[in-house]
Amino acid sequence: LNYNYNYLSNIFSEVKGISIEKFYLTHKIERVKELIIYDELNISEIAYRVNYSSVAHLSNQFKKFTGLTPSQFKMLKNNRRDTLENV
């Protein structure tokens, strides 16, 4: 594209209202949520699949964005699913 990163980043922020980094991380966390809900991979496999350097890094970022650890999120989703199945 031959554009400076700062220039593109500023345009992106003006259009989307958030930085490129925050946009990327938000989508990354949403992908982690999907993988947790599908319940086919453990957290270590999810960290690898979504390109986190470690499970600890994924867990810290996940908690920063959601207020929950990945395990808490999984339990919350499982409890909601159990409640719906009992209806």
HTML snippet that shows the backbone in 3Dmol.js (N, CA, C, O; Angstrom):
<script src="https://3Dmol.org/build/3Dmol-min.js"></script>
<div id="view" style="width:600px;height:400px;position:relative"></div>
<script>
const pdb = `
ATOM      1  N   LEU A   1       0.801  -1.208   0.000  1.00  0.00           N
ATOM      2  CA  LEU A   1       0.000   0.000   0.000  1.00  0.00           C
ATOM      3  C   LEU A   1       0.841   1.268   0.000  1.00  0.00           C
ATOM      4  O   LEU A   1       0.370   2.335  -0.393  1.00  0.00           O
ATOM      5  N   ASN A   2       2.079   1.143   0.440  1.00  0.00           N
ATOM      6  CA  ASN A   2       2.988   2.291   0.488  1.00  0.00           C
ATOM      7  C   ASN A   2       2.490   3.428   1.379  1.00  0.00           C
ATOM      8  O   ASN A   2       2.735   4.599   1.087  1.00  0.00           O
ATOM      9  N   TYR A   3       1.796   3.089   2.461  1.00  0.00           N
ATOM     10  CA  TYR A   3       1.363   4.086   3.434  1.00  0.00           C
ATOM     11  C   TYR A   3       2.048   3.815   4.761  1.00  0.00           C
ATOM     12  O   TYR A   3       2.324   2.666   5.104  1.00  0.00           O
ATOM     13  N   ASN A   4       2.314   4.854   5.485  1.00  0.00           N
ATOM     14  CA  ASN A   4       2.896   4.781   6.807  1.00  0.00           C
ATOM     15  C   ASN A   4       1.885   4.157   7.776  1.00  0.00           C
ATOM     16  O   ASN A   4       0.688   4.435   7.694  1.00  0.00           O
ATOM     17  N   TYR A   5       2.376   3.307   8.699  1.00  0.00           N
ATOM     18  CA  TYR A   5       1.493   2.652   9.661  1.00  0.00           C
ATOM     19  C   TYR A   5       0.702   3.670  10.483  1.00  0.00           C
ATOM     20  O   TYR A   5      -0.501   3.504  10.683  1.00  0.00           O
ATOM     21  N   ASN A   6       1.363   4.708  10.953  1.00  0.00           N
ATOM     22  CA  ASN A   6       0.667   5.710  11.773  1.00  0.00           C
ATOM     23  C   ASN A   6      -0.465   6.380  11.001  1.00  0.00           C
ATOM     24  O   ASN A   6      -1.531   6.644  11.557  1.00  0.00           O
ATOM     25  N   TYR A   7      -0.237   6.648   9.746  1.00  0.00           N
ATOM     26  CA  TYR A   7      -1.270   7.253   8.901  1.00  0.00           C
ATOM     27  C   TYR A   7      -2.479   6.323   8.795  1.00  0.00           C
ATOM     28  O   TYR A   7      -3.616   6.742   9.010  1.00  0.00           O
ATOM     29  N   LEU A   8      -2.221   5.059   8.463  1.00  0.00           N
ATOM     30  CA  LEU A   8      -3.318   4.089   8.345  1.00  0.00           C
ATOM     31  C   LEU A   8      -4.014   3.867   9.684  1.00  0.00           C
ATOM     32  O   LEU A   8      -5.237   3.741   9.746  1.00  0.00           O
ATOM     33  N   SER A   9      -3.228   3.820  10.748  1.00  0.00           N
ATOM     34  CA  SER A   9      -3.789   3.623  12.082  1.00  0.00           C
ATOM     35  C   SER A   9      -4.722   4.770  12.461  1.00  0.00           C
ATOM     36  O   SER A   9      -5.794   4.543  13.023  1.00  0.00           O
ATOM     37  N   ASN A  10      -4.318   5.989  12.158  1.00  0.00           N
ATOM     38  CA  ASN A  10      -5.160   7.154  12.456  1.00  0.00           C
ATOM     39  C   ASN A  10      -6.461   7.126  11.659  1.00  0.00           C
ATOM     40  O   ASN A  10      -7.527   7.421  12.200  1.00  0.00           O
ATOM     41  N   ILE A  11      -6.379   6.779  10.390  1.00  0.00           N
ATOM     42  CA  ILE A  11      -7.591   6.687   9.567  1.00  0.00           C
ATOM     43  C   ILE A  11      -8.506   5.587  10.106  1.00  0.00           C
ATOM     44  O   ILE A  11      -9.716   5.782  10.221  1.00  0.00           O
ATOM     45  N   PHE A  12      -7.928   4.441  10.432  1.00  0.00           N
ATOM     46  CA  PHE A  12      -8.712   3.334  10.979  1.00  0.00           C
ATOM     47  C   PHE A  12      -9.434   3.775  12.253  1.00  0.00           C
ATOM     48  O   PHE A  12     -10.628   3.524  12.419  1.00  0.00           O
ATOM     49  N   SER A  13      -8.702   4.431  13.144  1.00  0.00           N
ATOM     50  CA  SER A  13      -9.286   4.896  14.409  1.00  0.00           C
ATOM     51  C   SER A  13     -10.412   5.895  14.186  1.00  0.00           C
ATOM     52  O   SER A  13     -11.421   5.864  14.891  1.00  0.00           O
ATOM     53  N   GLU A  14     -10.245   6.772  13.218  1.00  0.00           N
ATOM     54  CA  GLU A  14     -11.294   7.748  12.913  1.00  0.00           C
ATOM     55  C   GLU A  14     -12.550   7.056  12.390  1.00  0.00           C
ATOM     56  O   GLU A  14     -13.664   7.427  12.757  1.00  0.00           O
ATOM     57  N   VAL A  15     -12.372   6.061  11.541  1.00  0.00           N
ATOM     58  CA  VAL A  15     -13.512   5.370  10.930  1.00  0.00           C
ATOM     59  C   VAL A  15     -14.188   4.421  11.919  1.00  0.00           C
ATOM     60  O   VAL A  15     -15.413   4.416  12.037  1.00  0.00           O
ATOM     61  N   LYS A  16     -13.394   3.620  12.629  1.00  0.00           N
ATOM     62  CA  LYS A  16     -13.941   2.583  13.513  1.00  0.00           C
ATOM     63  C   LYS A  16     -14.167   3.058  14.948  1.00  0.00           C
ATOM     64  O   LYS A  16     -14.964   2.469  15.678  1.00  0.00           O
ATOM     65  N   GLY A  17     -13.480   4.107  15.349  1.00  0.00           N
ATOM     66  CA  GLY A  17     -13.630   4.602  16.711  1.00  0.00           C
ATOM     67  C   GLY A  17     -12.766   3.875  17.725  1.00  0.00           C
ATOM     68  O   GLY A  17     -12.846   4.160  18.920  1.00  0.00           O
ATOM     69  N   ILE A  18     -11.938   2.938  17.270  1.00  0.00           N
ATOM     70  CA  ILE A  18     -10.991   2.244  18.148  1.00  0.00           C
ATOM     71  C   ILE A  18      -9.690   2.025  17.379  1.00  0.00           C
ATOM     72  O   ILE A  18      -9.652   2.106  16.151  1.00  0.00           O
ATOM     73  N   SER A  19      -8.635   1.749  18.126  1.00  0.00           N
ATOM     74  CA  SER A  19      -7.343   1.523  17.482  1.00  0.00           C
ATOM     75  C   SER A  19      -7.326   0.171  16.767  1.00  0.00           C
ATOM     76  O   SER A  19      -8.140  -0.708  17.049  1.00  0.00           O
ATOM     77  N   ILE A  20      -6.389   0.028  15.846  1.00  0.00           N
ATOM     78  CA  ILE A  20      -6.227  -1.248  15.143  1.00  0.00           C
ATOM     79  C   ILE A  20      -5.937  -2.360  16.152  1.00  0.00           C
ATOM     80  O   ILE A  20      -6.475  -3.461  16.042  1.00  0.00           O
ATOM     81  N   GLU A  21      -5.086  -2.065  17.130  1.00  0.00           N
ATOM     82  CA  GLU A  21      -4.711  -3.066  18.125  1.00  0.00           C
ATOM     83  C   GLU A  21      -5.924  -3.542  18.917  1.00  0.00           C
ATOM     84  O   GLU A  21      -6.116  -4.743  19.106  1.00  0.00           O
ATOM     85  N   LYS A  22      -6.741  -2.598  19.378  1.00  0.00           N
ATOM     86  CA  LYS A  22      -7.932  -2.961  20.159  1.00  0.00           C
ATOM     87  C   LYS A  22      -8.915  -3.751  19.284  1.00  0.00           C
ATOM     88  O   LYS A  22      -9.517  -4.716  19.753  1.00  0.00           O
ATOM     89  N   PHE A  23      -9.078  -3.356  18.041  1.00  0.00           N
ATOM     90  CA  PHE A  23      -9.942  -4.066  17.104  1.00  0.00           C
ATOM     91  C   PHE A  23      -9.468  -5.507  16.937  1.00  0.00           C
ATOM     92  O   PHE A  23     -10.262  -6.444  17.012  1.00  0.00           O
ATOM     93  N   TYR A  24      -8.172  -5.673  16.712  1.00  0.00           N
ATOM     94  CA  TYR A  24      -7.589  -7.003  16.531  1.00  0.00           C
ATOM     95  C   TYR A  24      -7.771  -7.859  17.785  1.00  0.00           C
ATOM     96  O   TYR A  24      -8.189  -9.014  17.699  1.00  0.00           O
ATOM     97  N   LEU A  25      -7.457  -7.288  18.949  1.00  0.00           N
ATOM     98  CA  LEU A  25      -7.579  -8.043  20.198  1.00  0.00           C
ATOM     99  C   LEU A  25      -9.027  -8.399  20.509  1.00  0.00           C
ATOM    100  O   LEU A  25      -9.303  -9.486  21.016  1.00  0.00           O
ATOM    101  N   THR A  26      -9.941  -7.502  20.211  1.00  0.00           N
ATOM    102  CA  THR A  26     -11.363  -7.784  20.434  1.00  0.00           C
ATOM    103  C   THR A  26     -11.805  -8.974  19.594  1.00  0.00           C
ATOM    104  O   THR A  26     -12.513  -9.853  20.085  1.00  0.00           O
ATOM    105  N   HIS A  27     -11.398  -9.006  18.347  1.00  0.00           N
ATOM    106  CA  HIS A  27     -11.754 -10.136  17.480  1.00  0.00           C
ATOM    107  C   HIS A  27     -11.070 -11.424  17.925  1.00  0.00           C
ATOM    108  O   HIS A  27     -11.639 -12.510  17.812  1.00  0.00           O
ATOM    109  N   LYS A  28      -9.858 -11.297  18.426  1.00  0.00           N
ATOM    110  CA  LYS A  28      -9.127 -12.462  18.918  1.00  0.00           C
ATOM    111  C   LYS A  28      -9.848 -13.054  20.139  1.00  0.00           C
ATOM    112  O   LYS A  28     -10.001 -14.271  20.237  1.00  0.00           O
ATOM    113  N   ILE A  29     -10.284 -12.205  21.052  1.00  0.00           N
ATOM    114  CA  ILE A  29     -11.004 -12.669  22.243  1.00  0.00           C
ATOM    115  C   ILE A  29     -12.347 -13.275  21.848  1.00  0.00           C
ATOM    116  O   ILE A  29     -12.763 -14.274  22.435  1.00  0.00           O
ATOM    117  N   GLU A  30     -13.025 -12.699  20.878  1.00  0.00           N
ATOM    118  CA  GLU A  30     -14.292 -13.282  20.404  1.00  0.00           C
ATOM    119  C   GLU A  30     -14.067 -14.679  19.836  1.00  0.00           C
ATOM    120  O   GLU A  30     -14.899 -15.567  20.023  1.00  0.00           O
ATOM    121  N   ARG A  31     -12.959 -14.873  19.152  1.00  0.00           N
ATOM    122  CA  ARG A  31     -12.630 -16.206  18.618  1.00  0.00           C
ATOM    123  C   ARG A  31     -12.363 -17.179  19.762  1.00  0.00           C
ATOM    124  O   ARG A  31     -12.783 -18.335  19.707  1.00  0.00           O
ATOM    125  N   VAL A  32     -11.668 -16.718  20.795  1.00  0.00           N
ATOM    126  CA  VAL A  32     -11.419 -17.559  21.970  1.00  0.00           C
ATOM    127  C   VAL A  32     -12.750 -17.962  22.602  1.00  0.00           C
ATOM    128  O   VAL A  32     -12.933 -19.124  22.966  1.00  0.00           O
ATOM    129  N   LYS A  33     -13.676 -17.019  22.737  1.00  0.00           N
ATOM    130  CA  LYS A  33     -15.000 -17.327  23.299  1.00  0.00           C
ATOM    131  C   LYS A  33     -15.692 -18.416  22.485  1.00  0.00           C
ATOM    132  O   LYS A  33     -16.246 -19.360  23.049  1.00  0.00           O
ATOM    133  N   GLU A  34     -15.660 -18.284  21.170  1.00  0.00           N
ATOM    134  CA  GLU A  34     -16.284 -19.294  20.302  1.00  0.00           C
ATOM    135  C   GLU A  34     -15.678 -20.668  20.545  1.00  0.00           C
ATOM    136  O   GLU A  34     -16.398 -21.659  20.670  1.00  0.00           O
ATOM    137  N   LEU A  35     -14.360 -20.724  20.612  1.00  0.00           N
ATOM    138  CA  LEU A  35     -13.684 -22.004  20.802  1.00  0.00           C
ATOM    139  C   LEU A  35     -13.981 -22.596  22.175  1.00  0.00           C
ATOM    140  O   LEU A  35     -14.089 -23.815  22.311  1.00  0.00           O
ATOM    141  N   ILE A  36     -14.115 -21.752  23.189  1.00  0.00           N
ATOM    142  CA  ILE A  36     -14.482 -22.240  24.524  1.00  0.00           C
ATOM    143  C   ILE A  36     -15.891 -22.814  24.488  1.00  0.00           C
ATOM    144  O   ILE A  36     -16.135 -23.890  25.033  1.00  0.00           O
ATOM    145  N   ILE A  37     -16.811 -22.114  23.858  1.00  0.00           N
ATOM    146  CA  ILE A  37     -18.210 -22.552  23.794  1.00  0.00           C
ATOM    147  C   ILE A  37     -18.338 -23.862  23.033  1.00  0.00           C
ATOM    148  O   ILE A  37     -19.114 -24.730  23.434  1.00  0.00           O
ATOM    149  N   TYR A  38     -17.583 -24.026  21.930  1.00  0.00           N
ATOM    150  CA  TYR A  38     -17.665 -25.271  21.159  1.00  0.00           C
ATOM    151  C   TYR A  38     -17.156 -26.464  21.961  1.00  0.00           C
ATOM    152  O   TYR A  38     -17.532 -27.604  21.689  1.00  0.00           O
ATOM    153  N   ASP A  39     -16.298 -26.202  22.951  1.00  0.00           N
ATOM    154  CA  ASP A  39     -15.870 -27.214  23.914  1.00  0.00           C
ATOM    155  C   ASP A  39     -15.159 -28.411  23.281  1.00  0.00           C
ATOM    156  O   ASP A  39     -15.270 -29.531  23.779  1.00  0.00           O
ATOM    157  N   GLU A  40     -14.439 -28.182  22.198  1.00  0.00           N
ATOM    158  CA  GLU A  40     -13.697 -29.271  21.561  1.00  0.00           C
ATOM    159  C   GLU A  40     -12.204 -29.215  21.878  1.00  0.00           C
ATOM    160  O   GLU A  40     -11.502 -30.215  21.731  1.00  0.00           O
ATOM    161  N   LEU A  41     -11.719 -28.057  22.309  1.00  0.00           N
ATOM    162  CA  LEU A  41     -10.297 -27.872  22.592  1.00  0.00           C
ATOM    163  C   LEU A  41     -10.105 -27.439  24.035  1.00  0.00           C
ATOM    164  O   LEU A  41     -10.966 -26.766  24.601  1.00  0.00           O
ATOM    165  N   ASN A  42      -8.975 -27.823  24.639  1.00  0.00           N
ATOM    166  CA  ASN A  42      -8.673 -27.305  25.968  1.00  0.00           C
ATOM    167  C   ASN A  42      -8.023 -25.926  25.818  1.00  0.00           C
ATOM    168  O   ASN A  42      -7.705 -25.503  24.707  1.00  0.00           O
ATOM    169  N   ILE A  43      -7.832 -25.241  26.925  1.00  0.00           N
ATOM    170  CA  ILE A  43      -7.365 -23.851  26.876  1.00  0.00           C
ATOM    171  C   ILE A  43      -5.966 -23.747  26.273  1.00  0.00           C
ATOM    172  O   ILE A  43      -5.650 -22.757  25.613  1.00  0.00           O
ATOM    173  N   SER A  44      -5.138 -24.743  26.491  1.00  0.00           N
ATOM    174  CA  SER A  44      -3.797 -24.750  25.911  1.00  0.00           C
ATOM    175  C   SER A  44      -3.867 -24.839  24.385  1.00  0.00           C
ATOM    176  O   SER A  44      -3.136 -24.141  23.684  1.00  0.00           O
ATOM    177  N   GLU A  45      -4.737 -25.688  23.886  1.00  0.00           N
ATOM    178  CA  GLU A  45      -4.925 -25.821  22.440  1.00  0.00           C
ATOM    179  C   GLU A  45      -5.514 -24.547  21.838  1.00  0.00           C
ATOM    180  O   GLU A  45      -5.152 -24.145  20.732  1.00  0.00           O
ATOM    181  N   ILE A  46      -6.424 -23.920  22.577  1.00  0.00           N
ATOM    182  CA  ILE A  46      -7.019 -22.661  22.112  1.00  0.00           C
ATOM    183  C   ILE A  46      -5.942 -21.579  22.032  1.00  0.00           C
ATOM    184  O   ILE A  46      -5.872 -20.838  21.052  1.00  0.00           O
ATOM    185  N   ALA A  47      -5.104 -21.493  23.067  1.00  0.00           N
ATOM    186  CA  ALA A  47      -4.023 -20.497  23.074  1.00  0.00           C
ATOM    187  C   ALA A  47      -3.128 -20.677  21.853  1.00  0.00           C
ATOM    188  O   ALA A  47      -2.757 -19.703  21.198  1.00  0.00           O
ATOM    189  N   TYR A  48      -2.785 -21.915  21.552  1.00  0.00           N
ATOM    190  CA  TYR A  48      -1.945 -22.199  20.383  1.00  0.00           C
ATOM    191  C   TYR A  48      -2.672 -21.835  19.092  1.00  0.00           C
ATOM    192  O   TYR A  48      -2.097 -21.203  18.206  1.00  0.00           O
ATOM    193  N   ARG A  49      -3.929 -22.234  18.988  1.00  0.00           N
ATOM    194  CA  ARG A  49      -4.712 -22.014  17.765  1.00  0.00           C
ATOM    195  C   ARG A  49      -4.881 -20.525  17.458  1.00  0.00           C
ATOM    196  O   ARG A  49      -4.902 -20.130  16.292  1.00  0.00           O
ATOM    197  N   VAL A  50      -5.001 -19.697  18.506  1.00  0.00           N
ATOM    198  CA  VAL A  50      -5.269 -18.267  18.312  1.00  0.00           C
ATOM    199  C   VAL A  50      -3.979 -17.433  18.439  1.00  0.00           C
ATOM    200  O   VAL A  50      -4.026 -16.207  18.540  1.00  0.00           O
ATOM    201  N   ASN A  51      -2.843 -18.119  18.432  1.00  0.00           N
ATOM    202  CA  ASN A  51      -1.520 -17.474  18.421  1.00  0.00           C
ATOM    203  C   ASN A  51      -1.173 -16.686  19.676  1.00  0.00           C
ATOM    204  O   ASN A  51      -0.589 -15.606  19.583  1.00  0.00           O
ATOM    205  N   TYR A  52      -1.523 -17.207  20.843  1.00  0.00           N
ATOM    206  CA  TYR A  52      -1.033 -16.627  22.085  1.00  0.00           C
ATOM    207  C   TYR A  52       0.281 -17.295  22.436  1.00  0.00           C
ATOM    208  O   TYR A  52       0.475 -18.476  22.147  1.00  0.00           O
ATOM    209  N   SER A  53       1.184 -16.552  23.056  1.00  0.00           N
ATOM    210  CA  SER A  53       2.494 -17.096  23.406  1.00  0.00           C
ATOM    211  C   SER A  53       2.405 -18.085  24.559  1.00  0.00           C
ATOM    212  O   SER A  53       3.277 -18.940  24.716  1.00  0.00           O
ATOM    213  N   SER A  54       1.347 -17.971  25.370  1.00  0.00           N
ATOM    214  CA  SER A  54       1.173 -18.886  26.501  1.00  0.00           C
ATOM    215  C   SER A  54      -0.277 -18.853  26.972  1.00  0.00           C
ATOM    216  O   SER A  54      -1.040 -17.952  26.627  1.00  0.00           O
ATOM    217  N   VAL A  55      -0.636 -19.850  27.763  1.00  0.00           N
ATOM    218  CA  VAL A  55      -1.973 -19.887  28.360  1.00  0.00           C
ATOM    219  C   VAL A  55      -2.139 -18.709  29.317  1.00  0.00           C
ATOM    220  O   VAL A  55      -3.213 -18.112  29.394  1.00  0.00           O
ATOM    221  N   ALA A  56      -1.079 -18.380  30.042  1.00  0.00           N
ATOM    222  CA  ALA A  56      -1.144 -17.256  30.988  1.00  0.00           C
ATOM    223  C   ALA A  56      -1.444 -15.947  30.258  1.00  0.00           C
ATOM    224  O   ALA A  56      -2.242 -15.139  30.732  1.00  0.00           O
ATOM    225  N   HIS A  57      -0.811 -15.740  29.118  1.00  0.00           N
ATOM    226  CA  HIS A  57      -1.050 -14.520  28.340  1.00  0.00           C
ATOM    227  C   HIS A  57      -2.497 -14.468  27.862  1.00  0.00           C
ATOM    228  O   HIS A  57      -3.149 -13.428  27.961  1.00  0.00           O
ATOM    229  N   LEU A  58      -2.998 -15.584  27.346  1.00  0.00           N
ATOM    230  CA  LEU A  58      -4.401 -15.646  26.915  1.00  0.00           C
ATOM    231  C   LEU A  58      -5.324 -15.348  28.096  1.00  0.00           C
ATOM    232  O   LEU A  58      -6.241 -14.535  27.979  1.00  0.00           O
ATOM    233  N   SER A  59      -5.083 -16.001  29.226  1.00  0.00           N
ATOM    234  CA  SER A  59      -5.945 -15.824  30.403  1.00  0.00           C
ATOM    235  C   SER A  59      -5.960 -14.386  30.890  1.00  0.00           C
ATOM    236  O   SER A  59      -7.015 -13.847  31.223  1.00  0.00           O
ATOM    237  N   ASN A  60      -4.780 -13.762  30.931  1.00  0.00           N
ATOM    238  CA  ASN A  60      -4.703 -12.363  31.380  1.00  0.00           C
ATOM    239  C   ASN A  60      -5.458 -11.433  30.441  1.00  0.00           C
ATOM    240  O   ASN A  60      -6.206 -10.563  30.888  1.00  0.00           O
ATOM    241  N   GLN A  61      -5.263 -11.615  29.152  1.00  0.00           N
ATOM    242  CA  GLN A  61      -5.946 -10.757  28.185  1.00  0.00           C
ATOM    243  C   GLN A  61      -7.452 -11.017  28.190  1.00  0.00           C
ATOM    244  O   GLN A  61      -8.242 -10.078  28.093  1.00  0.00           O
ATOM    245  N   PHE A  62      -7.849 -12.267  28.300  1.00  0.00           N
ATOM    246  CA  PHE A  62      -9.262 -12.627  28.330  1.00  0.00           C
ATOM    247  C   PHE A  62      -9.943 -11.963  29.526  1.00  0.00           C
ATOM    248  O   PHE A  62     -11.029 -11.398  29.397  1.00  0.00           O
ATOM    249  N   LYS A  63      -9.295 -12.037  30.692  1.00  0.00           N
ATOM    250  CA  LYS A  63      -9.880 -11.433  31.895  1.00  0.00           C
ATOM    251  C   LYS A  63      -9.945  -9.912  31.769  1.00  0.00           C
ATOM    252  O   LYS A  63     -10.905  -9.289  32.221  1.00  0.00           O
ATOM    253  N   LYS A  64      -8.933  -9.324  31.159  1.00  0.00           N
ATOM    254  CA  LYS A  64      -8.921  -7.869  30.963  1.00  0.00           C
ATOM    255  C   LYS A  64     -10.097  -7.429  30.087  1.00  0.00           C
ATOM    256  O   LYS A  64     -10.692  -6.381  30.335  1.00  0.00           O
ATOM    257  N   PHE A  65     -10.433  -8.215  29.074  1.00  0.00           N
ATOM    258  CA  PHE A  65     -11.503  -7.853  28.141  1.00  0.00           C
ATOM    259  C   PHE A  65     -12.887  -8.238  28.646  1.00  0.00           C
ATOM    260  O   PHE A  65     -13.853  -7.519  28.392  1.00  0.00           O
ATOM    261  N   THR A  66     -13.004  -9.360  29.356  1.00  0.00           N
ATOM    262  CA  THR A  66     -14.325  -9.876  29.727  1.00  0.00           C
ATOM    263  C   THR A  66     -14.647  -9.767  31.213  1.00  0.00           C
ATOM    264  O   THR A  66     -15.813  -9.834  31.604  1.00  0.00           O
ATOM    265  N   GLY A  67     -13.623  -9.600  32.036  1.00  0.00           N
ATOM    266  CA  GLY A  67     -13.835  -9.598  33.481  1.00  0.00           C
ATOM    267  C   GLY A  67     -13.883 -11.000  34.066  1.00  0.00           C
ATOM    268  O   GLY A  67     -14.063 -11.166  35.272  1.00  0.00           O
ATOM    269  N   LEU A  68     -13.722 -12.007  33.219  1.00  0.00           N
ATOM    270  CA  LEU A  68     -13.763 -13.408  33.646  1.00  0.00           C
ATOM    271  C   LEU A  68     -12.522 -14.135  33.157  1.00  0.00           C
ATOM    272  O   LEU A  68     -11.928 -13.763  32.145  1.00  0.00           O
ATOM    273  N   THR A  69     -12.137 -15.175  33.885  1.00  0.00           N
ATOM    274  CA  THR A  69     -11.099 -16.054  33.358  1.00  0.00           C
ATOM    275  C   THR A  69     -11.754 -16.959  32.317  1.00  0.00           C
ATOM    276  O   THR A  69     -12.979 -17.085  32.306  1.00  0.00           O
ATOM    277  N   PRO A  70     -10.979 -17.585  31.452  1.00  0.00           N
ATOM    278  CA  PRO A  70     -11.577 -18.527  30.501  1.00  0.00           C
ATOM    279  C   PRO A  70     -12.379 -19.632  31.193  1.00  0.00           C
ATOM    280  O   PRO A  70     -13.431 -20.035  30.696  1.00  0.00           O
ATOM    281  N   SER A  71     -11.894 -20.120  32.328  1.00  0.00           N
ATOM    282  CA  SER A  71     -12.617 -21.168  33.071  1.00  0.00           C
ATOM    283  C   SER A  71     -13.951 -20.660  33.602  1.00  0.00           C
ATOM    284  O   SER A  71     -14.959 -21.363  33.531  1.00  0.00           O
ATOM    285  N   GLN A  72     -13.962 -19.444  34.133  1.00  0.00           N
ATOM    286  CA  GLN A  72     -15.213 -18.860  34.628  1.00  0.00           C
ATOM    287  C   GLN A  72     -16.201 -18.670  33.485  1.00  0.00           C
ATOM    288  O   GLN A  72     -17.393 -18.933  33.642  1.00  0.00           O
ATOM    289  N   PHE A  73     -15.714 -18.217  32.342  1.00  0.00           N
ATOM    290  CA  PHE A  73     -16.566 -18.028  31.168  1.00  0.00           C
ATOM    291  C   PHE A  73     -17.174 -19.362  30.745  1.00  0.00           C
ATOM    292  O   PHE A  73     -18.365 -19.438  30.442  1.00  0.00           O
ATOM    293  N   LYS A  74     -16.362 -20.405  30.725  1.00  0.00           N
ATOM    294  CA  LYS A  74     -16.838 -21.728  30.326  1.00  0.00           C
ATOM    295  C   LYS A  74     -17.911 -22.233  31.290  1.00  0.00           C
ATOM    296  O   LYS A  74     -18.934 -22.764  30.856  1.00  0.00           O
ATOM    297  N   MET A  75     -17.685 -22.071  32.595  1.00  0.00           N
ATOM    298  CA  MET A  75     -18.685 -22.505  33.583  1.00  0.00           C
ATOM    299  C   MET A  75     -19.980 -21.727  33.425  1.00  0.00           C
ATOM    300  O   MET A  75     -21.065 -22.302  33.508  1.00  0.00           O
ATOM    301  N   LEU A  76     -19.874 -20.423  33.198  1.00  0.00           N
ATOM    302  CA  LEU A  76     -21.051 -19.578  33.011  1.00  0.00           C
ATOM    303  C   LEU A  76     -21.851 -20.047  31.806  1.00  0.00           C
ATOM    304  O   LEU A  76     -23.073 -20.174  31.888  1.00  0.00           O
ATOM    305  N   LYS A  77     -21.187 -20.303  30.699  1.00  0.00           N
ATOM    306  CA  LYS A  77     -21.875 -20.773  29.487  1.00  0.00           C
ATOM    307  C   LYS A  77     -22.483 -22.155  29.700  1.00  0.00           C
ATOM    308  O   LYS A  77     -23.591 -22.419  29.234  1.00  0.00           O
ATOM    309  N   ASN A  78     -21.771 -23.038  30.399  1.00  0.00           N
ATOM    310  CA  ASN A  78     -22.303 -24.379  30.671  1.00  0.00           C
ATOM    311  C   ASN A  78     -23.529 -24.308  31.574  1.00  0.00           C
ATOM    312  O   ASN A  78     -24.488 -25.054  31.372  1.00  0.00           O
ATOM    313  N   ASN A  79     -23.511 -23.424  32.566  1.00  0.00           N
ATOM    314  CA  ASN A  79     -24.666 -23.265  33.456  1.00  0.00           C
ATOM    315  C   ASN A  79     -25.878 -22.751  32.696  1.00  0.00           C
ATOM    316  O   ASN A  79     -26.996 -23.203  32.942  1.00  0.00           O
ATOM    317  N   ARG A  80     -25.678 -21.825  31.787  1.00  0.00           N
ATOM    318  CA  ARG A  80     -26.793 -21.301  30.986  1.00  0.00           C
ATOM    319  C   ARG A  80     -27.364 -22.382  30.085  1.00  0.00           C
ATOM    320  O   ARG A  80     -28.579 -22.470  29.908  1.00  0.00           O
ATOM    321  N   ARG A  81     -26.489 -23.205  29.516  1.00  0.00           N
ATOM    322  CA  ARG A  81     -26.941 -24.279  28.635  1.00  0.00           C
ATOM    323  C   ARG A  81     -27.744 -25.311  29.438  1.00  0.00           C
ATOM    324  O   ARG A  81     -28.778 -25.791  28.972  1.00  0.00           O
ATOM    325  N   ASP A  82     -27.269 -25.649  30.644  1.00  0.00           N
ATOM    326  CA  ASP A  82     -27.992 -26.599  31.497  1.00  0.00           C
ATOM    327  C   ASP A  82     -29.372 -26.069  31.850  1.00  0.00           C
ATOM    328  O   ASP A  82     -30.345 -26.822  31.847  1.00  0.00           O
ATOM    329  N   THR A  83     -29.466 -24.776  32.154  1.00  0.00           N
ATOM    330  CA  THR A  83     -30.745 -24.162  32.496  1.00  0.00           C
ATOM    331  C   THR A  83     -31.707 -24.242  31.323  1.00  0.00           C
ATOM    332  O   THR A  83     -32.880 -24.566  31.512  1.00  0.00           O
ATOM    333  N   LEU A  84     -31.241 -23.957  30.126  1.00  0.00           N
ATOM    334  CA  LEU A  84     -32.099 -24.018  28.941  1.00  0.00           C
ATOM    335  C   LEU A  84     -32.552 -25.443  28.647  1.00  0.00           C
ATOM    336  O   LEU A  84     -33.681 -25.656  28.205  1.00  0.00           O
ATOM    337  N   GLU A  85     -31.690 -26.412  28.887  1.00  0.00           N
ATOM    338  CA  GLU A  85     -32.054 -27.804  28.631  1.00  0.00           C
ATOM    339  C   GLU A  85     -33.119 -28.292  29.610  1.00  0.00           C
ATOM    340  O   GLU A  85     -33.856 -29.230  29.306  1.00  0.00           O
ATOM    341  N   ASN A  86     -33.206 -27.663  30.783  1.00  0.00           N
ATOM    342  CA  ASN A  86     -34.192 -28.059  31.792  1.00  0.00           C
ATOM    343  C   ASN A  86     -35.556 -27.423  31.570  1.00  0.00           C
ATOM    344  O   ASN A  86     -36.508 -27.752  32.278  1.00  0.00           O
ATOM    345  N   VAL A  87     -35.670 -26.531  30.614  1.00  0.00           N
ATOM    346  CA  VAL A  87     -36.937 -25.844  30.347  1.00  0.00           C
ATOM    347  C   VAL A  87     -37.860 -26.737  29.559  1.00  0.00           C
ATOM    348  O   VAL A  87     -38.979 -26.337  29.235  1.00  0.00           O
TER     349      VAL A  87
END
`;
const viewer = $3Dmol.createViewer("view");
viewer.addModel(pdb, "pdb");
viewer.setStyle({}, {cartoon: {color: "spectrum"}});
viewer.zoomTo();
viewer.render();
</script>
